[in-house]
Amino acid sequence: MVLTSHIGGATEEGFAAMAAAAAANILEVLAGGTPAHVVNTDALSNRRMPWE
C-alpha cells in the first residue's frame, strides 16, 4: 500500500484524466443524460437547461 498526500495525484496524466472526465460529464448533461458520480441526485429532478 502506498499512501500519499492529496497532492500526490497532481500529475500530468491526472490532470488530463480530470479534464477528460469533466468534458464527458458536460457532454452527457447537454445530451440530457446523467453525469457520472453524481453526489446530489435530488438536484437532477429539478434541473433545467438554459434553452428550455
PyMOL Python script that loads the backbone (N, CA, C, O; Angstrom):
from pymol import cmd

cmd.read_pdbstr("""\
ATOM      1  N   MET A   1       0.845  -1.154   0.000  1.00  0.00           N
ATOM      2  CA  MET A   1       0.000   0.000   0.000  1.00  0.00           C
ATOM      3  C   MET A   1       0.899   1.228   0.000  1.00  0.00           C
ATOM      4  O   MET A   1       1.896   1.298   0.719  1.00  0.00           O
ATOM      5  N   VAL A   2       0.515   2.194  -0.830  1.00  0.00           N
ATOM      6  CA  VAL A   2       1.238   3.459  -0.880  1.00  0.00           C
ATOM      7  C   VAL A   2       0.277   4.564  -0.472  1.00  0.00           C
ATOM      8  O   VAL A   2      -0.805   4.687  -1.046  1.00  0.00           O
ATOM      9  N   LEU A   3       0.652   5.352   0.494  1.00  0.00           N
ATOM     10  CA  LEU A   3      -0.158   6.481   0.942  1.00  0.00           C
ATOM     11  C   LEU A   3       0.539   7.766   0.536  1.00  0.00           C
ATOM     12  O   LEU A   3       1.741   7.930   0.745  1.00  0.00           O
ATOM     13  N   THR A   4      -0.227   8.669  -0.046  1.00  0.00           N
ATOM     14  CA  THR A   4       0.342   9.957  -0.441  1.00  0.00           C
ATOM     15  C   THR A   4      -0.571  11.069   0.064  1.00  0.00           C
ATOM     16  O   THR A   4      -1.727  10.846   0.423  1.00  0.00           O
ATOM     17  N   SER A   5      -0.024  12.236   0.077  1.00  0.00           N
ATOM     18  CA  SER A   5      -0.867  13.389   0.411  1.00  0.00           C
ATOM     19  C   SER A   5      -1.829  13.626  -0.748  1.00  0.00           C
ATOM     20  O   SER A   5      -1.681  13.026  -1.813  1.00  0.00           O
ATOM     21  N   HIS A   6      -2.805  14.489  -0.545  1.00  0.00           N
ATOM     22  CA  HIS A   6      -3.802  14.772  -1.578  1.00  0.00           C
ATOM     23  C   HIS A   6      -3.131  15.258  -2.862  1.00  0.00           C
ATOM     24  O   HIS A   6      -3.627  14.980  -3.954  1.00  0.00           O
ATOM     25  N   ILE A   7      -2.053  15.952  -2.756  1.00  0.00           N
ATOM     26  CA  ILE A   7      -1.351  16.485  -3.918  1.00  0.00           C
ATOM     27  C   ILE A   7      -0.627  15.378  -4.691  1.00  0.00           C
ATOM     28  O   ILE A   7      -0.134  15.610  -5.794  1.00  0.00           O
ATOM     29  N   GLY A   8      -0.565  14.178  -4.111  1.00  0.00           N
ATOM     30  CA  GLY A   8       0.121  13.069  -4.766  1.00  0.00           C
ATOM     31  C   GLY A   8      -0.475  12.694  -6.112  1.00  0.00           C
ATOM     32  O   GLY A   8       0.212  12.104  -6.946  1.00  0.00           O
ATOM     33  N   GLY A   9      -1.727  13.023  -6.338  1.00  0.00           N
ATOM     34  CA  GLY A   9      -2.364  12.716  -7.617  1.00  0.00           C
ATOM     35  C   GLY A   9      -2.208  13.814  -8.645  1.00  0.00           C
ATOM     36  O   GLY A   9      -2.723  13.699  -9.758  1.00  0.00           O
ATOM     37  N   ALA A  10      -1.512  14.869  -8.295  1.00  0.00           N
ATOM     38  CA  ALA A  10      -1.357  16.010  -9.201  1.00  0.00           C
ATOM     39  C   ALA A  10      -0.243  15.727 -10.199  1.00  0.00           C
ATOM     40  O   ALA A  10       0.887  16.194 -10.055  1.00  0.00           O
ATOM     41  N   THR A  11      -0.598  14.949 -11.215  1.00  0.00           N
ATOM     42  CA  THR A  11       0.356  14.615 -12.266  1.00  0.00           C
ATOM     43  C   THR A  11      -0.205  15.083 -13.596  1.00  0.00           C
ATOM     44  O   THR A  11      -1.383  15.426 -13.696  1.00  0.00           O
ATOM     45  N   GLU A  12       0.627  15.096 -14.600  1.00  0.00           N
ATOM     46  CA  GLU A  12       0.168  15.482 -15.930  1.00  0.00           C
ATOM     47  C   GLU A  12      -0.950  14.544 -16.393  1.00  0.00           C
ATOM     48  O   GLU A  12      -1.947  14.984 -16.965  1.00  0.00           O
ATOM     49  N   GLU A  13      -0.768  13.250 -16.139  1.00  0.00           N
ATOM     50  CA  GLU A  13      -1.786  12.273 -16.524  1.00  0.00           C
ATOM     51  C   GLU A  13      -3.075  12.468 -15.720  1.00  0.00           C
ATOM     52  O   GLU A  13      -4.178  12.331 -16.250  1.00  0.00           O
ATOM     53  N   GLY A  14      -2.917  12.788 -14.443  1.00  0.00           N
ATOM     54  CA  GLY A  14      -4.086  13.016 -13.602  1.00  0.00           C
ATOM     55  C   GLY A  14      -4.890  14.218 -14.050  1.00  0.00           C
ATOM     56  O   GLY A  14      -6.119  14.167 -14.097  1.00  0.00           O
ATOM     57  N   PHE A  15      -4.202  15.301 -14.380  1.00  0.00           N
ATOM     58  CA  PHE A  15      -4.892  16.500 -14.855  1.00  0.00           C
ATOM     59  C   PHE A  15      -5.598  16.232 -16.179  1.00  0.00           C
ATOM     60  O   PHE A  15      -6.716  16.700 -16.392  1.00  0.00           O
ATOM     61  N   ALA A  16      -4.951  15.483 -17.068  1.00  0.00           N
ATOM     62  CA  ALA A  16      -5.571  15.151 -18.352  1.00  0.00           C
ATOM     63  C   ALA A  16      -6.817  14.299 -18.140  1.00  0.00           C
ATOM     64  O   ALA A  16      -7.829  14.500 -18.812  1.00  0.00           O
ATOM     65  N   ALA A  17      -6.748  13.352 -17.210  1.00  0.00           N
ATOM     66  CA  ALA A  17      -7.901  12.497 -16.925  1.00  0.00           C
ATOM     67  C   ALA A  17      -9.047  13.306 -16.329  1.00  0.00           C
ATOM     68  O   ALA A  17     -10.208  13.077 -16.666  1.00  0.00           O
ATOM     69  N   MET A  18      -8.730  14.254 -15.442  1.00  0.00           N
ATOM     70  CA  MET A  18      -9.772  15.096 -14.846  1.00  0.00           C
ATOM     71  C   MET A  18     -10.441  15.965 -15.905  1.00  0.00           C
ATOM     72  O   MET A  18     -11.660  16.135 -15.891  1.00  0.00           O
ATOM     73  N   ALA A  19      -9.653  16.511 -16.816  1.00  0.00           N
ATOM     74  CA  ALA A  19     -10.214  17.345 -17.881  1.00  0.00           C
ATOM     75  C   ALA A  19     -11.110  16.518 -18.798  1.00  0.00           C
ATOM     76  O   ALA A  19     -12.185  16.971 -19.192  1.00  0.00           O
ATOM     77  N   ALA A  20     -10.673  15.314 -19.134  1.00  0.00           N
ATOM     78  CA  ALA A  20     -11.472  14.443 -19.996  1.00  0.00           C
ATOM     79  C   ALA A  20     -12.771  14.040 -19.307  1.00  0.00           C
ATOM     80  O   ALA A  20     -13.823  14.006 -19.945  1.00  0.00           O
ATOM     81  N   ALA A  21     -12.711  13.737 -18.015  1.00  0.00           N
ATOM     82  CA  ALA A  21     -13.916  13.358 -17.271  1.00  0.00           C
ATOM     83  C   ALA A  21     -14.889  14.534 -17.181  1.00  0.00           C
ATOM     84  O   ALA A  21     -16.098  14.352 -17.323  1.00  0.00           O
ATOM     85  N   ALA A  22     -14.370  15.723 -16.949  1.00  0.00           N
ATOM     86  CA  ALA A  22     -15.231  16.908 -16.874  1.00  0.00           C
ATOM     87  C   ALA A  22     -15.918  17.157 -18.214  1.00  0.00           C
ATOM     88  O   ALA A  22     -17.116  17.438 -18.256  1.00  0.00           O
ATOM     89  N   ALA A  23     -15.167  17.054 -19.305  1.00  0.00           N
ATOM     90  CA  ALA A  23     -15.743  17.258 -20.634  1.00  0.00           C
ATOM     91  C   ALA A  23     -16.803  16.203 -20.935  1.00  0.00           C
ATOM     92  O   ALA A  23     -17.854  16.521 -21.491  1.00  0.00           O
ATOM     93  N   ALA A  24     -16.535  14.955 -20.573  1.00  0.00           N
ATOM     94  CA  ALA A  24     -17.507  13.880 -20.800  1.00  0.00           C
ATOM     95  C   ALA A  24     -18.787  14.133 -20.007  1.00  0.00           C
ATOM     96  O   ALA A  24     -19.885  13.897 -20.512  1.00  0.00           O
ATOM     97  N   ASN A  25     -18.653  14.609 -18.777  1.00  0.00           N
ATOM     98  CA  ASN A  25     -19.831  14.908 -17.957  1.00  0.00           C
ATOM     99  C   ASN A  25     -20.640  16.055 -18.541  1.00  0.00           C
ATOM    100  O   ASN A  25     -21.870  16.008 -18.542  1.00  0.00           O
ATOM    101  N   ILE A  26     -19.968  17.074 -19.033  1.00  0.00           N
ATOM    102  CA  ILE A  26     -20.669  18.205 -19.653  1.00  0.00           C
ATOM    103  C   ILE A  26     -21.446  17.737 -20.871  1.00  0.00           C
ATOM    104  O   ILE A  26     -22.612  18.093 -21.040  1.00  0.00           O
ATOM    105  N   LEU A  27     -20.808  16.942 -21.720  1.00  0.00           N
ATOM    106  CA  LEU A  27     -21.487  16.434 -22.911  1.00  0.00           C
ATOM    107  C   LEU A  27     -22.672  15.552 -22.537  1.00  0.00           C
ATOM    108  O   LEU A  27     -23.711  15.599 -23.196  1.00  0.00           O
ATOM    109  N   GLU A  28     -22.528  14.757 -21.497  1.00  0.00           N
ATOM    110  CA  GLU A  28     -23.617  13.885 -21.039  1.00  0.00           C
ATOM    111  C   GLU A  28     -24.816  14.709 -20.579  1.00  0.00           C
ATOM    112  O   GLU A  28     -25.956  14.381 -20.909  1.00  0.00           O
ATOM    113  N   VAL A  29     -24.571  15.766 -19.825  1.00  0.00           N
ATOM    114  CA  VAL A  29     -25.659  16.633 -19.355  1.00  0.00           C
ATOM    115  C   VAL A  29     -26.324  17.336 -20.530  1.00  0.00           C
ATOM    116  O   VAL A  29     -27.552  17.411 -20.589  1.00  0.00           O
ATOM    117  N   LEU A  30     -25.536  17.848 -21.461  1.00  0.00           N
ATOM    118  CA  LEU A  30     -26.103  18.540 -22.617  1.00  0.00           C
ATOM    119  C   LEU A  30     -26.950  17.607 -23.477  1.00  0.00           C
ATOM    120  O   LEU A  30     -27.874  18.051 -24.158  1.00  0.00           O
ATOM    121  N   ALA A  31     -26.633  16.316 -23.445  1.00  0.00           N
ATOM    122  CA  ALA A  31     -27.410  15.327 -24.189  1.00  0.00           C
ATOM    123  C   ALA A  31     -28.641  14.868 -23.406  1.00  0.00           C
ATOM    124  O   ALA A  31     -29.402  14.024 -23.880  1.00  0.00           O
ATOM    125  N   GLY A  32     -28.834  15.426 -22.201  1.00  0.00           N
ATOM    126  CA  GLY A  32     -29.988  15.073 -21.389  1.00  0.00           C
ATOM    127  C   GLY A  32     -29.766  13.879 -20.481  1.00  0.00           C
ATOM    128  O   GLY A  32     -30.707  13.384 -19.860  1.00  0.00           O
ATOM    129  N   GLY A  33     -28.534  13.415 -20.400  1.00  0.00           N
ATOM    130  CA  GLY A  33     -28.225  12.256 -19.574  1.00  0.00           C
ATOM    131  C   GLY A  33     -27.809  12.636 -18.170  1.00  0.00           C
ATOM    132  O   GLY A  33     -27.907  13.792 -17.758  1.00  0.00           O
ATOM    133  N   THR A  34     -27.348  11.648 -17.455  1.00  0.00           N
ATOM    134  CA  THR A  34     -26.888  11.826 -16.084  1.00  0.00           C
ATOM    135  C   THR A  34     -25.379  11.665 -16.050  1.00  0.00           C
ATOM    136  O   THR A  34     -24.861  10.637 -16.486  1.00  0.00           O
ATOM    137  N   PRO A  35     -24.666  12.654 -15.545  1.00  0.00           N
ATOM    138  CA  PRO A  35     -23.208  12.548 -15.486  1.00  0.00           C
ATOM    139  C   PRO A  35     -22.766  11.488 -14.481  1.00  0.00           C
ATOM    140  O   PRO A  35     -23.517  11.121 -13.577  1.00  0.00           O
ATOM    141  N   ALA A  36     -21.564  11.011 -14.648  1.00  0.00           N
ATOM    142  CA  ALA A  36     -21.007  10.005 -13.744  1.00  0.00           C
ATOM    143  C   ALA A  36     -20.743  10.603 -12.367  1.00  0.00           C
ATOM    144  O   ALA A  36     -20.399  11.780 -12.249  1.00  0.00           O
ATOM    145  N   HIS A  37     -20.901   9.805 -11.349  1.00  0.00           N
ATOM    146  CA  HIS A  37     -20.536  10.154  -9.973  1.00  0.00           C
ATOM    147  C   HIS A  37     -21.311  11.349  -9.417  1.00  0.00           C
ATOM    148  O   HIS A  37     -20.726  12.226  -8.781  1.00  0.00           O
ATOM    149  N   VAL A  38     -22.612  11.387  -9.652  1.00  0.00           N
ATOM    150  CA  VAL A  38     -23.443  12.467  -9.116  1.00  0.00           C
ATOM    151  C   VAL A  38     -23.553  12.307  -7.603  1.00  0.00           C
ATOM    152  O   VAL A  38     -23.849  11.217  -7.114  1.00  0.00           O
ATOM    153  N   VAL A  39     -23.319  13.377  -6.870  1.00  0.00           N
ATOM    154  CA  VAL A  39     -23.414  13.352  -5.415  1.00  0.00           C
ATOM    155  C   VAL A  39     -24.814  13.759  -4.970  1.00  0.00           C
ATOM    156  O   VAL A  39     -25.397  13.113  -4.100  1.00  0.00           O
ATOM    157  N   ASN A  40     -25.353  14.815  -5.551  1.00  0.00           N
ATOM    158  CA  ASN A  40     -26.662  15.333  -5.162  1.00  0.00           C
ATOM    159  C   ASN A  40     -27.697  14.912  -6.209  1.00  0.00           C
ATOM    160  O   ASN A  40     -28.053  15.698  -7.088  1.00  0.00           O
ATOM    161  N   THR A  41     -28.173  13.680  -6.111  1.00  0.00           N
ATOM    162  CA  THR A  41     -29.115  13.168  -7.107  1.00  0.00           C
ATOM    163  C   THR A  41     -30.458  13.895  -7.084  1.00  0.00           C
ATOM    164  O   THR A  41     -31.163  13.903  -8.093  1.00  0.00           O
ATOM    165  N   ASP A  42     -30.826  14.503  -5.960  1.00  0.00           N
ATOM    166  CA  ASP A  42     -32.077  15.263  -5.894  1.00  0.00           C
ATOM    167  C   ASP A  42     -32.060  16.446  -6.856  1.00  0.00           C
ATOM    168  O   ASP A  42     -33.108  16.841  -7.368  1.00  0.00           O
ATOM    169  N   ALA A  43     -30.906  17.003  -7.101  1.00  0.00           N
ATOM    170  CA  ALA A  43     -30.798  18.157  -7.991  1.00  0.00           C
ATOM    171  C   ALA A  43     -31.114  17.783  -9.435  1.00  0.00           C
ATOM    172  O   ALA A  43     -31.491  18.651 -10.223  1.00  0.00           O
ATOM    173  N   LEU A  44     -30.970  16.520  -9.795  1.00  0.00           N
ATOM    174  CA  LEU A  44     -31.229  16.107 -11.171  1.00  0.00           C
ATOM    175  C   LEU A  44     -32.696  16.250 -11.545  1.00  0.00           C
ATOM    176  O   LEU A  44     -33.014  16.559 -12.693  1.00  0.00           O
ATOM    177  N   SER A  45     -33.584  16.032 -10.602  1.00  0.00           N
ATOM    178  CA  SER A  45     -35.010  16.136 -10.915  1.00  0.00           C
ATOM    179  C   SER A  45     -35.449  17.587 -11.081  1.00  0.00           C
ATOM    180  O   SER A  45     -36.510  17.842 -11.649  1.00  0.00           O
ATOM    181  N   ASN A  46     -34.672  18.526 -10.606  1.00  0.00           N
ATOM    182  CA  ASN A  46     -35.017  19.949 -10.689  1.00  0.00           C
ATOM    183  C   ASN A  46     -34.225  20.705 -11.747  1.00  0.00           C
ATOM    184  O   ASN A  46     -34.379  21.917 -11.894  1.00  0.00           O
ATOM    185  N   ARG A  47     -33.385  19.996 -12.477  1.00  0.00           N
ATOM    186  CA  ARG A  47     -32.533  20.726 -13.417  1.00  0.00           C
ATOM    187  C   ARG A  47     -33.326  21.191 -14.632  1.00  0.00           C
ATOM    188  O   ARG A  47     -34.306  20.574 -15.050  1.00  0.00           O
ATOM    189  N   ARG A  48     -32.864  22.287 -15.167  1.00  0.00           N
ATOM    190  CA  ARG A  48     -33.493  22.884 -16.333  1.00  0.00           C
ATOM    191  C   ARG A  48     -32.382  23.391 -17.232  1.00  0.00           C
ATOM    192  O   ARG A  48     -31.462  24.065 -16.769  1.00  0.00           O
ATOM    193  N   MET A  49     -32.462  23.074 -18.495  1.00  0.00           N
ATOM    194  CA  MET A  49     -31.458  23.535 -19.440  1.00  0.00           C
ATOM    195  C   MET A  49     -31.743  24.996 -19.785  1.00  0.00           C
ATOM    196  O   MET A  49     -32.907  25.386 -19.878  1.00  0.00           O
ATOM    197  N   PRO A  50     -30.717  25.798 -19.972  1.00  0.00           N
ATOM    198  CA  PRO A  50     -30.913  27.232 -20.247  1.00  0.00           C
ATOM    199  C   PRO A  50     -31.766  27.500 -21.480  1.00  0.00           C
ATOM    200  O   PRO A  50     -32.424  28.537 -21.556  1.00  0.00           O
ATOM    201  N   TRP A  51     -31.766  26.596 -22.435  1.00  0.00           N
ATOM    202  CA  TRP A  51     -32.510  26.816 -23.662  1.00  0.00           C
ATOM    203  C   TRP A  51     -33.950  26.314 -23.580  1.00  0.00           C
ATOM    204  O   TRP A  51     -34.688  26.407 -24.561  1.00  0.00           O
ATOM    205  N   GLU A  52     -34.362  25.785 -22.429  1.00  0.00           N
ATOM    206  CA  GLU A  52     -35.734  25.294 -22.284  1.00  0.00           C
ATOM    207  C   GLU A  52     -36.670  26.409 -21.867  1.00  0.00           C
ATOM    208  O   GLU A  52     -37.868  26.178 -21.698  1.00  0.00           O
TER     209      GLU A  52
END
""", "prot")
cmd.dss("prot")
cmd.show_as("cartoon", "prot")
cmd.util.cbc("prot")
cmd.orient("prot")
